[in-house]
Amino acid sequence: MIIINKFRFSNKKIKVIISSLFILLIVYIYISLFINSSLNTYVVNEIDKKYSTITNNSFKDTIFYNQLNKIVTLNDIKISTAHKVIDTNKEVETNKENKEEKDTTVSNNEIKDYKVYIYNTHDTEKYSLPFVSDYSITPDVKLASYILKDYLNDLGVNAFVETKSINDYLKKHNLDYKGCYDASRSYMKEAIKNNDFKIFIDLHRDSVKHKYTLYEKNNKKYAKIMFVLTTKHKNYKENKIVVEKLNEMINKKYNGLSRGIMNRNDVIFNQDLSSRAMLIELGGVDNTIEEINNTLEVLASILSEYIKEENL
């Protein structure tokens, strides 16, 4: 009130209004600083009690695992979060302990009739971070790959996700970020030697805004996809037939979910290595993991249908 009295107001009603607003402001600051903080602490403590029987890392994984309706396995989440980005273009820290727990490299000794090979040339591309950031989990294209794999597996299509780090290859061969496709090409060629994959998918995240990548149907949100077809190599027509078919199948059931096919004549993107190799831009920087998840369920269904139709 001392502060208010310094001002000369002729109208007492104005003084009352300003006094009320000042009091409300004080109350709001108190609630924000103290009550809300106490509430957050209470919630965290309650969650800690609920999951007190497991380690902190497993606790975080379990929370995220449940948020995704148990689509991906806990072990897959551990693998996908093993690479923590320090600098996208230079440094990726690898969790060696998780690698030792499960070596998922495709070898001649463990051929499992895989149909789909999923990899990420830009394996650190991230999506929006709404709730999962609270648990130190970053939704990225690697995690999206595991979700796609598990949806395919549920449909009887055996899929494999490349786990080897792109950055490890770059450091080993003294390459900068432009060498990412050299790395994924090397991994892809190794996979081809050891298995009879039918489809190769390089899963990426686009950089365009949400209004261009958001799709809605029946009050459910999805992340739009786009196929990128390279025409620089002589066998591109075979790949073109495949992506045109998949694009048609997707939009027939979810009209507009696919943004179409972008043709590139200046690059190869490893598509010369197979007649069914494709690059898919899945969503953009603003899409959430829920939207990505909904689209991957559709994509897996379409891929499964295509594989059965072609008797692959």
N, C-alpha and C positions, 0 to 999 in steps of 0.2 A: 504493500500500500504506500510505502514511503516513496517508491519510484513513481507510482502513478500520481501522487499528490504534487509532484514537481511540475506536472503539466496543468495548465489552466483550462478547464472545461466549463462552459456555461451551462451545459445540459447534464443534469445528474444521471440521466438514463445512460448516456454514453459512458460515464464513469463506471456505472454498474456493469455494463456489458464488457468493458475492457478488464475490469476486475475479475469477472467470471472467466473470461478467456485466459487470463494470466494464471488463475488457479487451475484451470483445466490443463494448461500447458505443464504446470508443475506436476500434476497427477500423472499425466502421460509419460513424462520423463521418468518418474518413479517406477511406473509399471514396466516401462521398457528396460530400465537398467537393473531392477531388482527382482520383480515378480517373474518376468519372462526368463531371466537368467536362472532363477530357482527352478522354474518349470522344466527348462532344458536339462538342468542337472538331474532333476528327478527322473525324467524319461530315460536319460542315459544310464542312470543307476539301476532302474528297473530292467532295462534290456540286459545290462551286465549280469544281474542276478539270474535272469532267465537262462542265459547261455554261459553260466559260470563254470560248467563242467567241461567246456572245450577251450582251446587256445584262442587267442585274440584273432589270428589270421583266419582260422576256421570259422570263427564267429562272424567275421565280415563276409566271408564267402557264403555262409549259410543264409545270412540276411538277403544278399543279392540273389542267391539261388532261389529262395522262396519268392522274391519279387518277380522273377521270370517264370513263375509257375512250374518250376522244376524242369525246364526245357533243356538246359545244359547241365552236365554233370559237374560235381564239385571239383573233380580232378581237372576237367577242361578249364574251369574258371581259374584254377591255380596256374595252369600253363599260360593262359591268355594274359594273366596279370604278372607274369614273370618278368616281362620287359617293361621297365619304368623309364619313361622318356625324360632325359635331362636336357637334351638339345636335339630337336627333330632331325637336323641335318648332320649332326656329328656323333652324339653319344647316346647309347642305349645300354642300360645296366641290366645284365642277365642274371636271373635267379638260378644259380647252378644247382642248388639243392633240389628244386623241382625237376630239373632235367635228369638228375640221378634217380629220382623216384620213378620216373616213367620215361623211357626212351622210346618215342613214337616215330622214329625214323623208319621209313619204308625200306625194308631190306629183302634180299632174296630168300631169307629164311622165314619170313613172315608175310608171304603173299596171301591176301585175304579176299580175292576177287573184288577189289575195289572198282566201283563204277565212276565215281566223281572225285576229281582232285581239286581241292580248294586251296588257294594260296593268296597272299597279299603282298604285292610288290612294294606298296607303301604301307607297311604293316603298323605304322604308328598314327594313322589318320583317326581322329576322334569324333565322337558325336556329342550332342548336348549333355550337360551334367546336372540334371535336376536333383533327384534324391540320392543317386549312387555315389556322388562325390563325398557325401557324409561318411561313407565307409571306405574311403581311399581306393575306390574301384573306378577305373576309367573305361567307359563303354567305347570301344573302338572297333575297327574292321576285323581285328583278330577275334574278338569275342563274337562278332556277328558271324564269322566263319564257323565257329563251333555251334552256334545256334542252328545255322543252316545244316550242318552235318547231322545234328541230332534229329532234326525234322526229317531229313532224308532217311536216316537209319530207321526211324519209326515207320516209314513207308516201305521198308524193305530194300532200300537202295543204300548199298555200302559206300560211305564217303570217307575221305581222308583229308585232314587239314595239315598243311605243311607247318611244322613247328620251328624250323630253323630260322634264326634271326637274319634279317637282311643286313643289319648293321654289322654283324659279325663278319659277313662276307666282305663288306666294304672295307672294314679295318684290316682284314687279312690280306686283301689285294691292293690296299692303299688307294681306294677309290673314293670320290666324293659322292654326294647324294644323287648325281646324275647316273651313277653306276647301279642304281637299284634294279634296273631291268636286266643287267648282266648277272646280278645275284639271283633273281628269281628264275632266269633262264637256266642257270646252272642247276638249281634245285629241281626245276621241272624236267630237265633232260635226265637227271638221275632217277627221278620218279618213273619216267617212261621206260627206262632200262629194266626196272624191277617189277613193273606191274602193267596190266593191260587196261589202263584207264580209258573210259569212253568219252568223258567230258572233262574239260579243264576250265576252271573259273578263277579269274583273277578279280577278287572282290575289292572295290575301292569305295571311297566316300567323296562325293562331289563337293565343290566349294560354294555352290550357289545358295541363295537364301531360302528360307522356309516356304515362302509363298510359291516357289517354283518346285518344291519337292514334297509338299504336303498333299495327301490324297485322302478323301473321306468317303465312306460308304456305310450306310446304315448306322450312323453315329459312331463309327469306328475309324480311327485315324491310322494311316499308313504312310510309309516313306516311298516316294516314287523311285523308280529305277530307270536307268538308261543303258542301252548296249552301245559299246564302242567297237566298231569294226574297222580293222586296218586293211587297206587295199594295196599296200606296197609290195606284197609278195605274190607269187604266181598262183598259189592255191587258195586265195582269199574267197573265191566263189563258193567253195564248200562250206567255209565258215559262215558266209552270208546266208546260205540256205538255212542253216541251223538257227541263227539269231532271228531271222525273219519269221521262222516258224514259232519260236518261243515268244517273240514279241506279239505275234498274232494271238497265240493261245492265252497270254496274260490279259490282253485288252478285250478279248472276247468275254472273259468272265468278270474282269474288273476294268471296265473301259476308262482309260486315262491313267491307270496305275503305272504303265510304262510310258516314259517320255519319248520313246522311239529309239532309232538307231543313228548314231553319229558316225559318219565315215571319215577316216583319217588316211591320207595318202603319203604322209611324211614320216611315219613310224611303223614298227612291226608289232611291238608289244607281245612277242613270243608266239603270236598266232600262226606263224609258219610251221610250228612244231606239231600241230595237230589239225585235223579237219573239223574238229569240234572244240576249238579253243575260243574263249570269249573273255572280254573285259566288261564287268558290270559296275556301273556307278550306282551304289545303293544309298539313297538319301543324300542329305547335305549336312552342313555344319550345325544346323539348328534342329535337326530331327532328334527325337528322344529314342532311347533304347526300346521303349514300348512300340513306337511306330516302326522301328526297324524290325522288331520281332514279328509284328503282324504281317509285314511284307514278306519276310523270310518264310513264314508258314505257307503263304500263297506260292512263292517261288519254288519251294520244295515240292509242293503238290504238282505244279506245272512240269517241273523237271522229271518227276516220277512218271507222270502221264506220258511225257515225250519219250522217255527211255523204254517204256512198255510198248508204245506205238511203233517205235523203230526196232524193237527186239534187240536192244543193245545188251 
